[in-house]
Every structure is written in structure tokens, then in C-alpha cells.
Amino acid sequence: MASARLWCFWYQFAIAVCCVLVSSGSAPAQSAHDICYKGDGDKGIAACDQAIRLNPNDAYSYYNRGNAWLRKGDYDKAIADYGEAIRLVPGKDASYYNRGNAWLRKGDYDKAIVDYNEAIRLSPKVALYFGNRASSWSHKGDADKAIADYSEAIRLDPKNVQSINNRGAEWFVKGDYDRAIADFSRVNKLDPKNAQVLYNSGLAWSKKNDLQRALADFRRSTELDPSFLAAQRAVEQTSAALNNLRQNGQQPETRFEPWERAGFVPGNWQKTGKGARGDQQQIPKIGIAQGRRLALVIGNNSYKNVPPLEKAVGDADAVSRALRTIGFTVTQGSDLTFEQTAKLLTEFEQSISESDIVFFHFSGHGVQIKGDNTLLPIDTPEPKDGQQGLVHKFGLSAETLVESFNERGASLVVAVLDACRDNPFAAAGTRGIGGSRGLAALKPVQGTFVIYSAGVNQTALDRLGDEDKSTTSVFTRVFLPLLQEPNLSLVDIAKRAQVKVRDLARTVDHEQTPAYYDQVVGNIGLVQR
């Protein structure tokens, strides 16, 4: 009997302890911590939020949430979380390393180097730490320090193809093409199906005027990656130069255009991501687009037959100012009729020549009709049901515009369509005119980068509420500072804009996440520090 009473006591005690643990949050805390540690994206961030609420001194949850923010492209939040992890546990090299990666992606190379220095001090035998510090030196233009760090990364990891390739790219920049070729050849032996490295090797051979070897490498690059536009153009120009040499005995031209001028230079990449020794993602070094810069900016507020807008002209003014600061010659039009728009477009198209960089920005009403994006002048008539042809007649096809710029020989076309507003015809009861919301995905055009102010079938906010006195739309106020930030690729700009616009829109319970479409070979930017 005594034994039974004792057993019953311990049984009841165990139940009580479990109840206390559950009510105090220890069990949920462990669950949240596990999801935070393993998770990614919004689910992982939410789990980390919960784990941190239950235990504000949990350094690993801050670290893991920082990793999730880093993957999502929100580098400021990642840096803040890594900083808190470092404050709580100062001796962890991975926290410094990943914060350095976030600084690197933001373009603050000095702060990245400081963090990489500390990571290397704590763990001096990790090749990745030297490789990413080398990338920071490279972005700062210090090829010698970059080469020294890449060399140490290679010594620690002789099969580190990223560092070998990157060192080759630095030798190329210094004009030491023999050493560049040696590194590219070494990578090719380790990774024989790498189209980028073969393209790099071809460029180096071309600089040595050995066009036969250059052509061989360019051709192998296109065989491995038939979509590699820069390599395709290199094959065409190298073949033409060789034919000219055979027929006329002339010294061939070895400065490859237009892709070199458009920023297609030897690829240079390093790795960063989830953790110092965990999963990785590639981050290419950007090339800065070179060439004559032309921009066409249109903003329409004063629509006559559909609802007017408030901030499209203000957007156009702000975009024009920003583009001029980064070297564009800007042609601007505001509140344009169909006739005025056609005249402006014709003049602008005629000004484009081979290898120019073209930037097109439209802010105003736009609709999608059977998958085609139509941008509307201010005198677009109000159609009746089923009169899609009337809208097409008075509207501008975004796809046709982009194609016309490419046909004029532009090496790079950047198009910004801030026209993803509610269908202006929907309120008139014209169900047959256009989709109900937003724009459609653009048809593929090589050499083009397009960013929409909102995603497919989303609408873009002009303002965040009645108290919002900004002269620009929500997308434009986020996009322009990113456009002018040094050493950001077009993809970096788009990804950061996605996060910032989404977060702003959610403050007023609206879903708006800018979308982008990328058909540009290489990791190309517009502004260099």
C-alpha cells in the first residue's frame, strides 16, 4: 500500500511539473528554437521572433534570424541581428563573417573588411573568410590585396574554384593575362562544365591577340550554356576578326564590344549565405555598364476620360533628377497626349545608337489586355464593352517599346513600369477591357531588365494614407535611393525594393511586392563608387 501511495505521489508530481513547463512556455520555446534553427524565409523568421520573445538572451536565435534576413535581401535587419548575436556571444567567428557578408551586399566594403578581419582572427584557417575579404578588396579597387587574400584562400583550399577564378579576374584587371589564363585553366580542370570560366579564358586569350584560342574557349562556353549571350557575341566578333585577318592581313580588333562596354568582363564571384560552414549561395561581383546613357521618362496625371492620378508626374520629376546624377541624358514628358507621346518616342528612338544604355520609365495608368501591357496617354478615350482595339490604338505596348530600343542596337535596356494601378476602365462597367488588376509578365527580350512597381495582378500604392504628403509614390521613394547607391546590381536593386515596398505597403494592410524580369547576361549595375 505504501509503495502504491508513493508511486501515485510521483505520478501526480510529474504531471504537475509538465503542466508548469507548458504554462511557463519552456516547451513552446524549444519548439520555436528548433524551427528557427532549421527554418528559412518567413516561417523561420516568425519562429525566431517567438524564440527571442521567450528568451531575449538567445544569441543563436538572433544569428539564425539574421541568416534568414540575409537570404531575403534585407541586409539592415540581418546586420542588426548579427550585432545582437555578437553582443551576447562575442567570440563566434560565424557571426562576424555573416555580418561581413551583409555589409558586402550593401556595398559598405570597409565595414565588411573589419568584420572579416575579426572572423579571420578567431578562425584563421577558413578559406571562405579570406575569399570574401578578397572580394571586398576587389570592389574597393585594390587588386593586390585581393590577390593576396585569394591566394591564401587557395592555399587553405586548393580546390576552391571560386577563389581561383576570382584571382584570375584580378590578374586580368592588372593586365597579367598569362597568370589570368593559368588560373582560368586550373578552374576548367576542376570544373570542366563552367561556361563562365571558359568565357573568361577566351577574353584573356583575346587580350594576348591569340584569337584562335579565344574562339575555341568562347565556342565551348556557348556549347555548355546556349543562353550565354555575351559568349555568343564573342564568337561572332572573334570569327569576324579572324576572317578579316585571313582576307586582308589586318591586325584584328581585340577590344570586344558591345558586351565589354556593357559590363561583361571576367566573372568574379564568392560565396556567402546561411553560415560560415553551412549552406552557401553564389554572389557575383557586378560589372558596371559602360557607354552612352539615354533615358526617356514619362509621367501622366491629368487623364481626361479615366480617373486622374496624383503622383505620376512627381515620380517622373524625381526619376529624371536621379538619372541625371548617375550620368544619363534625360528626355522627359509629362501629361502627354497620344500625339505628343508618339512624337517624343520617335525622336528618342532615333537618338539611340549601337551599344547605348537605355533607361525607360513610365508612371501612369496601364492595363493588360490578353497578356499585353498597354501604357495609356492622357487622352485615351473611355471605351465601351469589348472595345479592346480602341485602347490598343491609343495606348503604347510596353513590349513593343522595349523591343524597338533593342532593335536600335542598345546593349542594355532598363525599363521601369510604375503603371500597376487599378484598371481605370473597371469602374465604367467595361468588363471586356483589360484585366481587373495590375500588369502581365513581359515577354522575353534579350538584354533587357524590367522592374514593375507591383507584382503580377497586384496594384501599386500612390500613398500610404491621407497623412502621406510625399510627392512620389511608395515604389518610387524606395526605388530611387537604391538606383543611386554605388555597386548594386540591377538584381540587388530589385530585391531590396521588394522587401522595403512590401513592408511599407503592409503598414496599411496592402499587398504590394515589386516584380522584376531579368534577361541580362552577367550581374550588371549602373553606379560604381
QUIFEN-V689379 format. One record per residue. N is the residue number from 0. OMEGA is omega in whole degrees, -180 to 180 (NA if undefined). NEAR is the number of other ideal C-beta (glycine too) atoms within 10 Angstrom. Layout:
n:omega:near
N:OMEGA:NEAR
N:OMEGA:NEAR
This chain:
n:omega:near
0:179:5
1:179:6
2:179:7
3:179:8
4:180:8
5:179:10
6:-180:10
7:179:10
8:-178:10
9:177:9
10:180:10
11:179:10
12:-180:10
13:178:10
14:-180:10
15:-180:10
16:179:10
17:179:11
18:179:10
19:-179:10
20:-179:14
21:-178:11
22:-178:9
23:177:11
24:-177:14
25:179:13
26:176:12
27:180:14
28:180:19
29:179:13
30:179:13
31:180:24
32:-179:21
33:180:12
34:178:17
35:-177:27
36:-175:16
37:-168:11
38:179:19
39:177:14
40:-175:10
41:180:10
42:179:13
43:180:21
44:179:21
45:179:16
46:178:23
47:176:28
48:-179:14
49:-180:19
50:-179:26
51:176:21
52:-179:13
53:179:17
54:-176:16
55:-180:11
56:-179:11
57:-176:22
58:-176:19
59:177:18
60:175:28
61:-179:26
62:-178:25
63:176:27
64:175:28
65:177:28
66:180:29
67:178:24
68:180:23
69:179:24
70:-178:16
71:178:19
72:177:19
73:-170:23
74:178:24
75:179:13
76:177:19
77:-179:25
78:179:24
79:-179:17
80:176:29
81:178:29
82:178:15
83:177:21
84:179:25
85:179:20
86:-178:12
87:179:17
88:-169:14
89:-170:12
90:-177:9
91:-177:20
92:-176:20
93:179:21
94:178:30
95:-179:26
96:-177:26
97:174:29
98:174:29
99:177:29
100:179:32
101:176:28
102:179:23
103:180:25
104:177:22
105:-179:19
106:176:20
107:-171:19
108:178:24
109:178:9
110:176:17
111:-179:25
112:178:21
113:-180:16
114:177:27
115:177:30
116:-178:14
117:177:20
118:179:26
119:178:20
120:-179:11
121:-179:17
122:-171:17
123:-177:12
124:179:10
125:-175:20
126:-177:20
127:-178:25
128:178:29
129:-180:26
130:-179:28
131:174:28
132:177:30
133:179:29
134:177:29
135:177:26
136:180:22
137:179:24
138:178:21
139:179:16
140:180:12
141:-176:16
142:-178:19
143:179:10
144:177:17
145:-180:26
146:179:23
147:-180:17
148:176:28
149:-180:32
150:178:15
151:177:20
152:179:26
153:178:22
154:-180:12
155:-179:17
156:-174:18
157:179:12
158:-179:12
159:-173:23
160:179:19
161:-178:26
162:179:31
163:178:27
164:-177:28
165:176:29
166:176:31
167:178:30
168:178:27
169:175:26
170:178:23
171:-180:24
172:180:17
173:-180:14
174:178:9
175:-172:16
176:178:20
177:178:9
178:177:17
179:-180:27
180:179:24
181:179:16
182:180:27
183:178:30
184:178:16
185:177:19
186:-178:25
187:177:20
188:180:9
189:-175:14
190:-171:15
191:-180:11
192:-178:11
193:-177:19
194:-178:19
195:-178:24
196:177:28
197:175:27
198:178:29
199:-180:27
200:178:30
201:178:29
202:-179:29
203:177:28
204:180:24
205:178:26
206:177:17
207:-179:14
208:174:12
209:-172:16
210:177:21
211:179:9
212:178:15
213:-179:28
214:179:20
215:-180:16
216:178:26
217:-179:31
218:178:18
219:178:19
220:-180:25
221:177:20
222:180:13
223:-179:17
224:-177:18
225:180:11
226:-176:11
227:-172:22
228:-178:19
229:179:26
230:177:28
231:180:19
232:178:21
233:177:26
234:-178:19
235:-176:11
236:179:23
237:177:25
238:179:14
239:180:12
240:179:21
241:178:15
242:178:11
243:179:14
244:-179:14
245:-174:10
246:-171:8
247:-179:8
248:-178:7
249:176:10
250:-176:10
251:175:17
252:-176:14
253:175:17
254:-170:9
255:177:22
256:7:16
257:-170:21
258:175:25
259:180:20
260:179:19
261:175:27
262:179:25
263:-179:28
264:-178:21
265:-178:25
266:-178:22
267:-179:27
268:174:18
269:-176:26
270:172:18
271:179:22
272:-166:17
273:-178:17
274:-175:15
275:-179:20
276:-177:12
277:-179:10
278:-176:11
279:170:15
280:-178:11
281:176:11
282:-178:20
283:170:16
284:-175:20
285:167:24
286:-179:22
287:-179:16
288:-179:22
289:179:19
290:178:20
291:-174:18
292:-180:19
293:-180:21
294:172:23
295:-176:25
296:-180:25
297:175:28
298:-177:26
299:174:28
300:-162:19
301:178:14
302:-174:20
303:-173:13
304:175:15
305:-175:19
306:178:12
307:177:14
308:-176:23
309:-166:11
310:-178:23
311:178:29
312:176:21
313:176:20
314:-178:30
315:178:27
316:-178:17
317:179:22
318:180:28
319:179:19
320:-178:14
321:-179:20
322:178:23
323:180:13
324:-180:11
325:167:15
326:179:12
327:166:21
328:-168:12
329:168:18
330:-175:16
331:173:18
332:-180:19
333:179:20
334:-175:20
335:170:20
336:178:15
337:-179:17
338:179:10
339:180:16
340:-180:22
341:180:13
342:-179:13
343:-180:16
344:-180:19
345:179:10
346:-179:11
347:-180:20
348:-179:15
349:180:9
350:-177:15
351:176:21
352:-176:12
353:173:13
354:176:18
355:171:22
356:-175:25
357:178:29
358:179:24
359:178:22
360:175:25
361:176:27
362:-178:34
363:179:28
364:174:26
365:179:26
366:172:30
367:178:22
368:-178:18
369:176:9
370:179:12
371:-179:19
372:-178:29
373:180:23
374:-167:22
375:168:24
376:-173:23
377:-179:23
378:175:18
379:-178:27
380:176:14
381:-175:16
382:172:21
383:-179:13
384:175:12
385:-176:11
386:179:16
387:-178:19
388:179:10
389:178:15
390:178:21
391:-177:14
392:-176:12
393:-179:18
394:-180:23
395:177:21
396:-180:15
397:-180:25
398:-180:20
399:178:11
400:-178:20
401:179:27
402:-179:15
403:178:17
404:178:25
405:-179:18
406:177:11
407:176:17
408:179:13
409:180:26
410:180:26
411:177:28
412:175:26
413:-179:24
414:177:23
415:-177:24
416:177:26
417:-175:29
418:-175:27
419:-180:26
420:179:24
421:178:15
422:-175:21
423:-179:24
424:-175:26
425:-177:15
426:-180:10
427:179:16
428:-177:9
429:-174:19
430:-177:12
431:-175:12
432:172:22
433:173:25
434:-176:16
435:-175:13
436:166:17
437:-179:25
438:179:31
439:177:19
440:-177:14
441:176:21
442:-174:14
443:173:9
444:-178:18
445:178:12
446:-174:20
447:173:24
448:-178:23
449:174:25
450:178:24
451:180:29
452:177:30
453:-179:28
454:180:20
455:180:15
456:170:13
457:175:20
458:-176:20
459:-180:27
460:168:22
461:-175:21
462:-178:16
463:-180:15
464:-176:8
465:-179:6
466:-178:6
467:-176:14
468:-180:6
469:180:14
470:-179:13
471:179:22
472:-179:26
473:-180:27
474:-175:27
475:-179:28
476:175:20
477:-172:23
478:-172:28
479:176:19
480:178:13
481:179:16
482:-176:23
483:-178:16
484:-177:17
485:169:15
486:170:20
487:173:22
488:177:24
489:178:22
490:177:19
491:180:21
492:-178:25
493:-178:22
494:179:20
495:178:24
496:178:23
497:-176:21
498:-174:19
499:179:21
500:178:24
501:-178:18
502:178:13
503:-178:17
504:-179:22
505:177:12
506:176:10
507:176:13
508:179:6
509:178:16
510:178:11
511:178:22
512:-179:18
513:177:29
514:176:20
515:-178:18
516:-171:19
517:172:15
518:178:17
519:178:24
520:-178:22
521:-178:23
522:-165:21
523:175:24
524:-178:22
525:-173:25
526:178:19
527:180:17
528:NA:12
